[in-house]
């Protein structure tokens, strides 16, 4: 039986949850990434309408937008893509895209946002873009904490591992098979006899 530990503030509670998920994912985030993830989760908690968005259109609006509105739109696209790929990977299946679609879109949104900001603020978004897969892995670990069911189906895990190199997806594959996956791009081509 697990013990419920309550922390004095909601920020501390979210921070503890992120730390537990990091341990479960065997991934250590630096302080900047941890803080960003905590505040991202706090910001989107209680916003179920987040899954009703069409992110490609939001991304386009962010690209075409100027000033703060364009920057905020790009940040939101990156953030929601991170939430989809980490906490809600089933959204990809319902929309008939790979989870890596959200990974790529989110990374691109963060990178574009970094190009629009001054040095100090730009660096965090460059860092988010580069560490997107690790952040996703932590969120997927958070999703499965306390459950026996994995976050991804085996085929989803293979595709995500192949597309992004996700350590969490690879570990998920190891839980269902002892086979060693290979990247299809590097697999030998099998010719049919004539």
Beta strands, then each sheet from edge to edge (+ up, - down):
end
